[in-house]
Amino acid sequence: MNIAVLYNDDASLAHGDAQDAIAVQAVAECAAAVAKALRTRGHVAQELGLAPDPREAVRQVAALRTELAFNLVEGLGGDPRKDQAFAWLLELHGIVYTGAGPRALGLCLEKPLARAVLAAAGLPVPRGAVFERADAALGDLRFPLIVKPAREDASHGIAAESVVRDERALRARASFVLERYAQPALVEEYIEAREINAALLAGPRGVELLPLSEIDYSGFASDEAHIVTYAGKWIEGSRDWNLTQVIPAREFAAGQRDKLERVARRAFEVLGLADYGRVDFRLDARDEPFVIDVNPNPDISPGAGFLLAAQRAGLSYDDVIARIVESALRRAHPTA
């Protein structure tokens, strides 16, 4: 099969810090790994970096002659909001592609909207509010709180300072997000407990939950914020990188693993993910789960947490890529 592996070839960012470009540009390495896996399985795979100029990207897509697009595009011109626009572009050209569609990409990027959809479906999310201004009313939210950009992924804008324990720190961090990332700040009650990642991958019998992973924060001091910062996720050799470890999930209370699976599957479904995805949880002091993020088309680079979970299920990298392709083809040709 002729497969085009598409990714965003961005050299700049629409907003944020210079270091934020590390995550944006890492997608090229992922594309190379995916293309290699596809060739191993006998496909003809070509990597194509989409230009940051949307007009040029439109021309590139119009010129595509492929049976399937493996879609790794996370935005255009450093703007993650354009990943859904790119998915619409593939739709308009009738190109079969892997991963989530434009609706799911848009919902999950706009975190306040994703929270509302999850809550409406009866799924647990932390209490929160959206700050359009740094002096927005706090309401009845209780400290500690975590302050995030409202429409970023890949831990952009997340640092130790994101967890705030008083109003002064809250206002300062909200101002930082509003000014540096040019978007509202999402403020949520911070749950100081375990963090669990649930990776989901299409299989022969439908979407399967891979073995659960856990973020091991034992290297952090007890009074530090136990969160995956941008540095911990992307800046190799940094203190947070060295201390943030992804491990197989430790034991749960009776019935808790099944509950996590039910919530993860339901979140995948109600937000419209396809082929693969990841749902991130925090467990409170009573071991009750709260969904803190839902990730369509998560990082599938070799060594990423998603692949570590797949390996524990006995799947190779090539297996994972093959499953994603097979799922996309089944969705495109359900009666074939």
C-alpha positions as CSV (number, residue, x, y, z in Angstrom):
1,M,0.0,0.0,0.0
2,N,1.1,3.5,-0.8
3,I,1.1,5.5,2.5
4,A,2.0,9.2,3.1
5,V,3.3,9.9,6.6
6,L,2.3,13.5,7.2
7,Y,3.7,15.8,9.9
8,N,4.0,19.5,10.5
9,D,7.4,20.8,9.5
10,D,7.4,23.9,11.7
11,A,10.4,26.0,12.5
12,S,8.5,28.6,14.5
13,L,5.8,29.0,17.1
14,A,2.7,31.1,17.1
15,H,3.2,31.8,20.8
16,G,4.9,30.4,23.9
17,D,8.6,30.0,24.9
18,A,11.5,29.2,22.5
19,Q,11.8,25.8,24.2
20,D,8.2,25.0,23.2
21,A,9.6,24.4,19.7
22,I,11.3,21.2,20.9
23,A,8.0,19.3,21.1
24,V,6.7,20.8,17.9
25,Q,9.8,19.7,15.9
26,A,10.1,16.3,17.5
27,V,7.2,15.1,15.3
28,A,9.6,14.8,12.4
29,E,11.5,12.1,14.3
30,C,8.3,10.3,15.0
31,A,7.4,10.5,11.3
32,A,10.7,8.8,10.3
33,A,10.0,6.0,12.8
34,V,6.5,5.4,11.5
35,A,7.6,5.4,7.9
36,K,10.3,2.8,8.8
37,A,7.8,0.6,10.5
38,L,5.5,0.8,7.5
39,R,8.2,-0.2,5.1
40,T,9.1,-3.1,7.4
41,R,5.5,-4.3,6.9
42,G,5.8,-4.1,3.1
43,H,4.2,-0.7,2.5
44,V,5.6,2.1,0.3
45,A,5.9,5.0,2.8
46,Q,6.8,8.5,2.0
47,E,7.4,11.2,4.7
48,L,6.0,14.6,3.9
49,G,6.5,17.7,6.1
50,L,3.7,20.1,5.7
51,A,4.7,23.7,5.3
52,P,3.8,26.1,8.1
53,D,2.1,28.4,5.5
54,P,-1.5,27.0,5.3
55,R,-1.8,28.0,1.6
56,E,1.3,25.9,0.8
57,A,0.0,23.0,2.9
58,V,-3.3,23.1,1.0
59,R,-1.3,22.8,-2.3
60,Q,0.7,19.9,-0.8
61,V,-2.5,18.0,0.1
62,A,-4.1,18.7,-3.3
63,A,-1.0,17.1,-4.9
64,L,-1.1,14.0,-2.8
65,R,-1.5,10.7,-4.5
66,T,-1.8,8.2,-1.7
67,E,-4.0,5.3,-0.5
68,L,-3.7,6.4,3.1
69,A,-2.4,9.3,5.1
70,F,-0.8,8.5,8.4
71,N,-1.7,11.8,10.1
72,L,0.9,13.1,12.6
73,V,0.1,16.8,12.0
74,E,-0.2,18.6,15.3
75,G,-0.8,22.1,13.9
76,L,0.5,24.4,11.3
77,G,2.9,27.4,11.8
78,G,3.2,26.4,15.4
79,D,-0.5,26.9,16.1
80,P,-2.1,23.7,17.5
81,R,-5.6,24.9,16.7
82,K,-4.9,24.2,13.0
83,D,-4.6,20.4,13.5
84,Q,-8.4,20.2,13.2
85,A,-8.4,22.4,10.1
86,F,-5.8,20.1,8.5
87,A,-8.0,17.0,9.3
88,W,-10.9,18.8,7.6
89,L,-8.6,19.4,4.6
90,L,-8.0,15.7,4.4
91,E,-11.8,15.1,4.6
92,L,-12.5,17.6,1.9
93,H,-10.0,15.8,-0.4
94,G,-11.5,12.4,0.4
95,I,-8.2,11.1,1.7
96,V,-8.4,8.2,4.2
97,Y,-6.3,9.1,7.3
98,T,-5.3,7.6,10.6
99,G,-6.4,8.9,14.0
100,A,-8.9,11.3,15.3
101,G,-11.2,13.4,13.1
102,P,-11.6,17.2,13.3
103,R,-14.3,17.2,15.8
104,A,-12.3,15.2,18.3
105,L,-9.2,17.2,17.7
106,G,-11.0,20.4,18.3
107,L,-12.8,19.2,21.4
108,C,-9.7,17.8,23.1
109,L,-7.6,20.8,22.3
110,E,-10.1,23.2,23.9
111,K,-9.7,21.8,27.4
112,P,-12.7,23.7,29.0
113,L,-14.9,22.3,26.2
114,A,-13.6,18.8,26.7
115,R,-14.3,19.0,30.4
116,A,-17.8,20.1,29.7
117,V,-18.5,17.2,27.4
118,L,-17.0,14.7,29.8
119,A,-19.0,16.1,32.7
120,A,-22.2,16.0,30.7
121,A,-21.5,12.3,30.1
122,G,-21.2,11.7,33.8
123,L,-17.5,11.3,33.8
124,P,-15.4,12.8,36.7
125,V,-13.3,15.9,36.1
126,P,-11.7,18.2,38.7
127,R,-13.6,21.3,39.6
128,G,-12.3,24.2,37.6
129,A,-12.9,27.6,36.0
130,V,-11.7,29.5,32.9
131,F,-9.8,32.8,33.5
132,E,-10.2,35.2,30.6
133,R,-8.4,37.8,32.9
134,A,-6.0,37.3,35.7
135,D,-8.3,39.0,38.1
136,A,-11.3,36.7,37.3
137,A,-13.4,35.6,40.3
138,L,-12.1,32.5,42.1
139,G,-15.5,31.4,43.2
140,D,-15.5,28.4,45.5
141,L,-12.4,26.7,44.1
142,R,-10.1,25.4,46.8
143,F,-6.3,25.6,46.9
144,P,-4.0,24.1,45.8
145,L,-4.9,24.8,42.2
146,I,-3.2,24.1,38.9
147,V,-3.1,26.7,36.1
148,K,-2.8,25.5,32.5
149,P,-3.2,27.1,29.0
150,A,-6.7,26.4,27.9
151,R,-5.8,25.1,24.5
152,E,-2.4,23.5,24.4
153,D,-1.2,19.9,24.4
154,A,2.2,18.2,25.0
155,S,2.6,19.9,28.4
156,H,3.2,23.3,26.9
157,G,3.0,26.0,29.6
158,I,3.3,23.5,32.4
159,A,6.0,24.1,35.0
160,A,6.4,23.7,38.8
161,E,4.9,27.2,39.1
162,S,1.7,25.9,37.5
163,V,0.6,24.5,40.9
164,V,-0.4,27.4,43.1
165,R,-1.2,27.5,46.8
166,D,-2.4,31.0,47.4
167,E,-4.2,33.8,45.5
168,R,-1.1,35.8,44.7
169,A,0.6,32.9,43.0
170,L,-2.7,32.1,41.2
171,R,-2.9,35.6,39.7
172,A,0.7,35.6,38.7
173,R,0.5,32.3,36.9
174,A,-2.8,33.2,35.2
175,S,-1.1,36.4,33.9
176,F,1.8,34.4,32.6
177,V,-0.5,32.0,30.6
178,L,-2.6,34.9,29.3
179,E,0.3,36.9,28.1
180,R,2.8,34.2,27.0
181,Y,0.4,31.8,25.4
182,A,-2.3,34.4,24.2
183,Q,-5.2,32.3,25.4
184,P,-7.3,31.9,28.5
185,A,-6.0,30.0,31.6
186,L,-7.8,26.9,32.8
187,V,-7.7,26.7,36.6
188,E,-8.5,23.4,38.2
189,E,-8.4,22.0,41.7
190,Y,-5.0,20.1,42.0
191,I,-5.3,16.5,43.1
192,E,-2.3,15.5,45.1
193,A,-2.2,11.8,44.5
194,R,-1.4,9.1,41.9
195,E,-1.3,9.9,38.2
196,I,-2.4,7.1,35.8
197,N,-2.1,6.9,32.0
198,A,-4.6,4.7,30.1
199,A,-3.5,4.0,26.5
200,L,-6.1,2.7,24.1
201,L,-5.3,1.0,20.8
202,A,-7.6,-0.5,18.1
203,G,-7.3,-4.2,17.8
204,P,-9.0,-7.1,15.9
205,R,-11.9,-7.0,18.4
206,G,-12.2,-3.3,18.8
207,V,-10.5,-0.7,21.0
208,E,-8.3,-2.4,23.6
209,L,-7.0,-0.9,26.8
210,L,-3.2,-1.4,27.1
211,P,-1.6,-2.1,30.5
212,L,-2.0,0.9,32.7
213,S,1.0,3.2,33.4
214,E,1.8,5.4,36.3
215,I,4.0,8.5,36.7
216,D,6.5,7.8,39.5
217,Y,7.2,11.0,41.4
218,S,9.2,9.4,44.2
219,G,12.3,11.4,43.2
220,F,10.5,14.7,43.9
221,A,10.4,16.3,47.3
222,S,7.1,15.9,49.2
223,D,6.5,19.6,49.1
224,E,7.1,19.9,45.3
225,A,4.4,19.8,42.6
226,H,4.1,16.3,41.4
227,I,3.2,17.0,37.8
228,V,4.6,16.2,34.3
229,T,6.2,19.6,33.4
230,Y,7.2,20.6,29.9
231,A,10.8,20.0,30.9
232,G,10.0,16.6,32.3
233,K,8.4,15.6,29.0
234,W,10.7,17.2,26.5
235,I,14.0,18.6,27.8
236,E,16.3,15.7,27.9
237,G,18.8,15.9,30.7
238,S,16.9,18.4,32.7
239,R,16.2,17.7,36.4
240,D,12.5,17.1,35.7
241,W,13.3,14.8,32.8
242,N,15.5,12.7,35.0
243,L,13.0,12.6,37.9
244,T,9.8,12.0,35.9
245,Q,9.5,8.2,35.4
246,V,6.8,6.2,33.6
247,I,6.3,2.8,35.3
248,P,3.8,0.0,35.1
249,A,0.9,1.0,37.3
250,R,1.1,-0.3,40.9
251,E,-1.6,-2.2,42.6
252,F,-5.1,-0.7,42.9
253,A,-7.9,-1.3,45.4
254,A,-10.4,-4.0,44.5
255,G,-12.5,-3.0,41.4
256,Q,-10.4,0.2,40.8
257,R,-8.7,-1.1,37.7
258,D,-12.0,-2.0,36.1
259,K,-13.4,1.4,37.0
260,L,-10.5,3.2,35.3
261,E,-11.0,1.1,32.2
262,R,-14.7,1.9,32.0
263,V,-14.0,5.6,32.4
264,A,-11.1,5.6,29.9
265,R,-13.2,3.8,27.3
266,R,-16.2,6.1,27.8
267,A,-14.0,9.2,27.5
268,F,-12.5,7.8,24.3
269,E,-16.0,7.3,23.0
270,V,-17.7,10.5,24.0
271,L,-14.9,12.7,22.6
272,G,-14.8,10.8,19.4
273,L,-11.2,9.5,19.3
274,A,-10.3,6.9,16.7
275,D,-7.6,4.2,16.3
276,Y,-5.6,5.2,19.3
277,G,-5.6,7.6,22.2
278,R,-4.6,8.2,25.9
279,V,-6.6,9.2,28.9
280,D,-4.8,10.7,31.9
281,F,-6.2,10.4,35.4
282,R,-5.5,11.6,38.9
283,L,-6.7,9.5,41.8
284,D,-7.7,11.4,44.9
285,A,-7.0,10.3,48.5
286,R,-10.0,7.9,48.3
287,D,-8.6,6.4,45.1
288,E,-11.5,8.0,43.1
289,P,-10.4,8.8,39.5
290,F,-10.6,12.2,37.8
291,V,-9.9,12.7,34.1
292,I,-7.3,15.4,33.8
293,D,-6.6,15.1,30.0
294,V,-7.7,13.2,26.9
295,N,-5.2,12.9,24.1
296,P,-6.2,12.1,20.6
297,N,-3.3,11.0,18.4
298,P,-0.8,10.9,21.3
299,D,3.0,10.7,20.9
300,I,3.8,7.3,19.3
301,S,7.6,7.9,19.1
302,P,9.7,4.9,20.1
303,G,10.2,5.2,23.8
304,A,7.1,7.3,24.4
305,G,4.8,6.2,27.2
306,F,2.2,4.9,24.8
307,L,4.8,2.5,23.3
308,L,6.0,1.4,26.7
309,A,2.4,0.3,27.5
310,A,2.2,-1.5,24.1
311,Q,5.4,-3.4,24.8
312,R,4.0,-4.6,28.1
313,A,1.0,-6.0,26.1
314,G,3.5,-7.9,23.9
315,L,3.3,-5.5,20.9
316,S,6.3,-4.3,18.9
317,Y,6.5,-0.8,17.5
318,D,5.7,-2.3,14.0
319,D,2.6,-4.0,15.5
320,V,1.3,-0.7,16.9
321,I,1.7,1.1,13.6
322,A,0.1,-1.8,11.7
323,R,-2.9,-1.8,14.1
324,I,-3.5,2.0,13.6
325,V,-3.4,1.6,9.8
326,E,-5.7,-1.4,9.9
327,S,-8.2,0.4,12.1
328,A,-8.2,3.5,9.8
329,L,-8.9,1.3,6.8
330,R,-11.7,-0.6,8.6
331,R,-13.4,2.8,9.4
332,A,-13.0,3.9,5.8
333,H,-14.2,0.6,4.3
334,P,-16.5,-0.9,7.0
335,T,-18.0,-3.6,4.7
336,A,-14.7,-4.5,2.9
